[in-house]
Structures are given as structure tokens and as C-alpha cells.
């Protein structure tokens, strides 16, 4: 039985998937299995993955009809054969010691989740999303959320999880921004989390990613719903958010490819911004309260 399973959803990433798999095959923790879920790719991503699988039997490939990132992750979980599982997006990569530092720390501290540093990689630059400089272990929800950098960063992939925890918390399918819905709830259910220095997840700033492409009605609704759920999570668990953190983008209106109007919401107030940044007006609508007739 391998120590760690890594699920890699693959969909039309022929340009990047080789770098991703190279980083996993070079891990200093060699006792891993790499579960590739080919989510109906139409380019030559599958053939690239098959070439790597022929060279290393730690790679297992499973193909399914296209269903999106959540569907691919859930599909891969049924093939996990180890007590710990991680997720790597196929256009990203990890440091050579990534899973070793996570595995050593999660087992030594008897934790349900181990998390380490993440960098956002641009073509000619890089920037830490967060960087852990010493090992920290927390059981209380406030610190688990704080040091996970939520709500700003609801990342799934810079972490290692106990497999049983994840299998009891499948990703919501047919939804964008699934990480925002999933990560806080899993962190809440984790008894202990350890934050680990010296491991690095490299997150590619991809111009074609969900958050960079034009927001369709479906993406906008899913984003709004995810943000409202996140605010409710904080409120339900007594963790404070700033006014800025409670302000969510409700709608973007385009003319062609030009953003004409952005609508933001805070509590019961909608704020309208021409071209996304020029304030136009604010409209407040409080919910109706039914009169009580005793």
C-alpha cells in the first residue's frame, strides 16, 4: 500500500501536464500513487499521460466523460489505496519534497490535514499566496481558518488529507468555485491541522482558468452563491469578517467583451459601478417583516 495517493484531474492541458507529472515522479517521498483522471480531454493530454504511465507504474489512468473538476476529483477518490490523499491541478507543479514534508508532519503530529506554502506563478514573476516559516498545529477553528488564509484562499491543492476525511466530504459537482464551498467545511471537520514550512505548491496563473475567463451567467451565479455560503459559514461559527470581506460581486453586465456595469452587495445594499470601478448609485432593500397580529 502506498503512503500517499495524488489525484490529478486532466482536461486539455497538453501544454502543461508533463511538467506536473515530472514534479510528482521526482518526489523524495517515492511511495506514492498518481491517479490521473482524464476528464474527456480532446487534445493529446491523454497520450502524454499514457507515455508517462508506460515509464512508471505508480501512474494509474482512468478516463471518464467530461464532468468538470469536482466530478474528476470525486471519480478519482474511488481508486485511492492509501491512508492519505492530495490533489494537484494538472497545469500546476510541486517542489521535489512537497509530499515528504506534508506526510512526515501529518503523521508525526497525528493530524487530519497538513498544509504548506503556495506560490502564484506568472510568466516572468512569482508571488507567495502564503508562506509558512515554522511548523504550527491548531485544533481551534478560528486559527485553522486564519492560517489557511480563508476567505482569501480556499485552496484544496496545497494540502494533504486523511483519506477518510475526504471520502466523507465529496466535492459539489456541476458547480464552479467548488473549492470555496468545500475547503472551509473540511477544515472545520478536521480535528487538527498542521501548517508546514519548506514545501511549495506552484500555482500557475493561467489566462484560460475559470477565474480569468469572461464570467458567464452560470459562473457569476456560482461565484455569488459560493461567496454567500462562505459568509454564512463565518457567521454560523462566530468568526468575524470585515465589511470588505462581506462585500460580494453579484453581477457583471457586458456589452460585447467590455464590462459595462458591476453590481456588488453588502448586507441588503446593492452598489453599482460603471465599467467596474466608477460608483454610480447604492440601493438598499430590506426584507419585508410580516406584522404580528396577536
Number of C-alpha atoms within 10 A of each C-alpha: 10 14 16 26 28 24 27 26 27 28 25 18 19 20 13 15 22 19 15 18 24 14 16 24 18 13 17 14 19 16 15 22 23 25 23 26 27 23 23 18 18 13 13 13 21 24 11 16 21 15 11 17 17 11 9 12 10 17 20 18 16 15 17 13 11 15 14 17 25 21 21 27 24 20 20 24 19 9 13 20 17 18 15 24 27 23 20 26 21 24 25 23 23 25 17 19 18 25 31 18 20 27 20 14 23 25 15 10 13 14 20 23 27 28 29 26 22 22 19 17 18 13 8 5 7 14 13 14 16 16 17 17 12 9 13 15 18 17 15 13 19 16 13 23 20 12 17 24 14 16 19 11 13 19 18 20 21 24 26 28 27 20 20 13 18 19 14 9 14 16 20 16 15 12 20 22 20 19 19 22 22 21 21 23 13 19 20 18 12 21 16 20 31 27 24 24 19 16 21 25 24 24 23 19 17 16 10 9 11 12 14 10 11 16 16 13 12 11 17 17 17 17 24 19 19 21 22 16 14 23 19 13 16 18 12 9 11 11 13 12 13 7 10 8 14 19 19 21 18 19 19 20 18 15 8 7 8 11 14 15 20 20 19 19 19 16 12 10 14 18 18 21 17 15 15 16 11 11 14 10 11 13 10 12 9 8 7 6 6 6 6 5 4 3
